[in-house]
């Protein structure tokens, strides 16, 4: 394959230099998952179905076929699984019907009754619900640790700590974690390391190369890229792939073939979209830093953002999601600002072509470490609209925010 070009991301002068990948990234994304079995069509077809017919009774009894039953995969799913495994540098990949389903499958692969699980205090809200609900009911004890525990991280481990779950940057508050350092300590204690890498994708952060055993992503976001599918992706290294695959087969929570088809289409333009989204987000974040209504911009590329040093050391760039802490304003003021926005939509998820903005409930942000900010916090995702138009939409919103003062 060709020597990989560096990803030319729009970053500050002290940003980390992108690392070379095996093969030219955009060329790989364009040509992966093609097969002569598709009769020359550039897109793998959609395979629907449950029953797979065998050539003989002996083949059926001994499972001698590449595909044996719809729940265990089909050529549509296999094409994306193999392409993602190669992109992520993994031994294997599973596809689930949502990002949360992939997280659940991964955690159930490594935790059992009587185990202890360590979870970063910055995780996606539904992960807390899963840990404090389903896993607790199954006899798994969960405790949370600050996003940057430093040299004290080893103190959080117990004799029965089976796994560590990371999310970098944090889903709402954008802290970058010392993933290689935390993974090293976890492995010293015999624990599996899992990580939500949705913000970066393998293009911006090599999770497996940093010591992560199971890397999880909501393909709903950047992989899909158009807000029209739900998909979860989990890839594992050689040590944990058999366990992850077995659990996935037992749970039977596979992705639908139509969603996989759309994700394969998104796969082709993933590099282009994440670079452009990141460029626009950085420009808008820099503009927001100069606004008097803004107390702080939580963007990993900014020096004052928590974990910036780890980002500079380990990451290949920044994507289009970041958060903003405002000066103290009332909820009524905030509602007046947000309700009048014309380009920024208010809705969950991100990674599509449309820009989004959502207020953050501070009561859900922390349980193990303090949150020092007092003003409202907003999470912004920057899509593909014109940046000047987005600035104007926010400027008009700020006028409404301060209008009654």
N, C-alpha and C positions, 0 to 999 in steps of 0.2 A: 504493500500500500504506500501511498505518498507520505512524505514527511508532514507532520501536522503543522499548520500555520498557527501563530498565536492569535487568540481571540482578542480583537481590538475593541475593548470595552471602554466606555467613557468614564474614566475614573480620575480621582485627584492625583496630583503629581507623585505622592508617596504611595500610591496603590501598588499591590503586588503584581509582579509580571505574570501573565498567564503561563501556565506550564504546557509543554507540548503533549499532545495525545498521540496514541498510536493511530496513524492514518490521518488524513485530512478530515476534520470533524464534519464539515458540511457535506463532503463527498460521502462519508460513511452514512450520515443520516439520510441522504438521498437514495442510496443504493442498497441499504440493509433490507433484509427480509424479503428479497426477491427470490423466485425459484422457477426452474424450468417447468415444474409441475403446474404453474399458473398459465401455461400456454402462451407466454409472451406478454400477458397483461402486466403493466407496471405495478398495479395495486393488487395485493392478495385478495381474493374474493371472500365474501362473507359465507362462512359455513354455519348453517343452522342444523340442529338435529340432536336427538338423543341416541337413537339406535345406530350402531355400526355393525355391518354384516361381516362375518368371518368366512374364509374360503373353505374351512373344514371344521369338523368337530374337534380334531386335535388342536387346531389353532385356537379355537374358542376356549377349550379346557385349559390350555397353557398360556393363554393371553398373548399369542404370537401375532401381534399386529401393532403398528405404530400407534394407532388410536383404537380404543376398545369400547368407550362409552362417552357420550357427550359431556357428562360431568367431569371426566378426566382429561378434557381438552380436545381440540380440533385444530386443523391447519391455521385458522385465523388467529387463535390464541397463541399457538406455537410460534408463529412468525414474530409477534410482538415480544413474547417472552425471550426468544433468542436474541433479538435485536437489542432489547434493554439490558440483557445480561452482558453482552459485549460492550455496550456503552458504559455500563457501571463497573466493569471489571469483576463480575460476579460469577460464581459457579452455577447459579440458576436463579430464576425469577418466577414468582407466582403473580397472578392477576385476580383481583377480587372486585366485587361490585361497587366498592367505595373505598376511600382512603381509610375510614374508620374500620372497615372490615379487614383491610390489610394489617392495620395496627393490631386488631384483636387477634387475628390469626398468628401474627408474629409473637405476641406476648404469650398466647396459649401454647406456642411451640417450645417455650423455654422455661415457663413457670408452672409449678404444680403445688398442690396443697402442702402447706408447711414451709413454703419458700418465702423469702423476703425479696422485695423488688425496690430498687432505688430509682426515683423519677425526678428529673429536673423540675424545678419550681416554675418554669416558664412554659410548660407544655400547653398544647391545644386543649381547650376546655373539655371536649368530649373524652379525651384521654383520662382526665381526672375522674369523670363520671364512670368510665370503664374500670379504672383502678379501685375507686372507692365503692363501687357497686358490685359488678359481676365478679371481679377477681377476689374481692373481699369475701363474697359469698362462697367462693370456691376454696377459701382457706389460704389465700395468698396475702401476706401482709405488705403494705406499701408505705413507704416514707419518702418525703420530698427533701431535696437539698438545694441550696442556692445555686444560681447559674454559674458562679465562679467560686467554688469552694476553696480553691488554692491547695495549700499543703495539708489542709484538714480533711480532704476528701476521703482518705483512707479510714478516718474515724467513723464514717457513716456505715461501714460494712460490718456485717455480722457473719457468723459461721454459716448461716443458711441463705446469704444473699446470692441469688441465682442470676440476676440480671440488672443492668443499668440502662435506663431509657433516657436518651438525650433528645433535645430539639434545639437546633442552632441555625439561624437566630430564633429567639423565643417568638412564639406565635403572635403575641400582641406587643411585647415590650422590646423585642429586637436585640436582646443580648446575644453576642457571639460567644460560644463556649470553647474552651481549650480541648477540643475533641481528641487529638492525639494523646494529650496528657491524661485526661480522664479515662480514656480507653486503656492506657497502659496500666494505670492503677487498678482498674476493674479486672483486667486479665491477671494481674498479680494475685488477686483474690479469687480467681477461678470463675468470674462472672462473665456472662455474655453481654455484649454491648449492642444495643439497638439504637437507631437514630431516625428521626423524621427529617428528611433532607429535601422536603418539598420546595422550600424557598430557593434553593440553589440548583437543583437537579445535578446529575453527575457532570454537567458542563462547567459548573462554577465551583463545585467542591467534590473531591474524590473521597467519598465517605469510607469505602472499603480500604483504600490506600492509607487512610488515617487511623485504621484500627477498628472500624465498625464491622461487626459480624453480620448484622441484618440491617439493611438500609431500606427505609419505607418512604413512599411518596404518595401523595394524593394526585394521581394522574388526571383527576378532575380539573386540576389547575393548569400548569404550563403545558403538560403533555397534550391534553385535549385542546386547550387554547381558544375555545369558542363558546364556553359556558353551555354546552349542549350535551354533556355526558357526565356520568359518574364512574370513577375507576380508581382502584387502589393497586399499587405496585409494591412488592417487597422482594428484594434481592438478597441473597445470602452467599457467604464465602463457603469454601468446601467443607469446613467443619460443621456448619449449621444448616447447609442446604438439605441434607436428607431429612432432618427433623422438621424443617419448615415445609417441605414438600409433602411429607406424610400427614402433618396436621391439616394442611390445606385440602388434601384429598379426603380426610375424614370429615371435615366441616362441610365440604361441598359448596363453598361460597365462591363460585367462579364468576367471572365477568361475562356479560352478554356479548354476543358476536358483533352486534351493530356498534356498541360502544368501543369495542376493540378495533373495529374497522376505522372509526373516526379517530381513535387515538393513534393508529398507524399513520393516518393522514397528517395529524398534528406533529408526529415524530419528524417528518420531513423538514418542517420549518421551525423546529424547536430552537435551534441556535440563533436563527435570525430574529425570532420574536423575543427571546429572552434578552438579547443584546439591545434591541430597540426599546423594549420596555424599561430596561435598566438605564439607558441613556436618558430617556424622558423623565424617569423618576428622579434621577440625580439632579437634573436641571431644575425640576420643580422643588425638590428638597432644598437646594441652595437658595432658591427664591424665598421659600418659607422661612429660612433662617433669618432673613432680614425683616420679616414682618413684626411689627410691635405687638401684635396679638399672640405671638408664639413665644413660649418659654424655652422649649427645647425641641430639636428634631432628632428622633431616634433612627438614625440611618447608619448601618455598619461602616460605611465608607468615611464617616466623619470622626475625627479624632476623639471627640468628647463622648461618642456613643460607647456604651459598655461593651468591652471585648474587641474594640477596634484593632488592637495589636494582634489578636488571634486572627482576625479577618485578614489583616495585611499579610500575615505570615502564611496562612493556609488556603485562602480563597482565591479564585481566579477572576472575581468580579462581583457585581451586585445585581440583584434582580429588581423588579418594579414595586416591591412592597416595603413600606416603612411606616413609622408612626410619628405623630406630632403631639407634644404636650403644650396646651394653651395656657395663657395666664388665667388666673381664677375668673371664671364666668359662671353664671347660674345655668341650670338646666333649661330654663325658659330662653335664655340668650342663645344657648347652643341649638335648641330646637328651631329658633328663628333662622339661624344660619343654615342649618342642614336642610330644613324643609323647603327652602327656596332655591336650592341648587338645581341647575338645569342640565349639566353635563355629568357631574358625579352622581352615580346612583347609590342608593343605600340598600345594600344586600350582602348576604354572606357569600363566601368563596372569593376567588380572585383568579388571575391567570388568563382571563379572556381578553377580548379586544376592547372592552369597555372599562372606563375608570370607575372605581368604587370608593366609598368612604363610610366608615362605621364608627360610632362612639364605643369606647371601651369601658366596661363595668369594672371599676377598680377593686370591687369586692371579690372578683374572680381572678385577679392577677397574681396574688401572692398568698401562700400559706406558711412558707418556711423562711422567707426573707422579706424585709420591709420594702414598701413602695413609697418613696419620699415625696413624689410630686402631689400637689394639691389641686391643680387645675385640670380641666377636662382633657382627656386623651383621645385622639382620633387615629384610626388606622386607615391609611390610604393605599390603594392600588392604582398604578398609573397604566392606562391602556394605550391605545394607539390614536387617540384624538390629538389635534394640534395642541402643543404645549401652551402657546399663548392664549388659546381659548380656555384651557383649563385654569391658567392663572387668573384670567378675568372672572371665571365662574367662582373661584375661591375669593378673589378680591371683593366681588359683590356680596359673597357670604359674610366676609369679615365686616363689611359695612353694616349688614343687618345685625351681626353679633354685637357691635358696639353702638348701635343706633340710639338706644335709649339711655346712654350714659351722659 
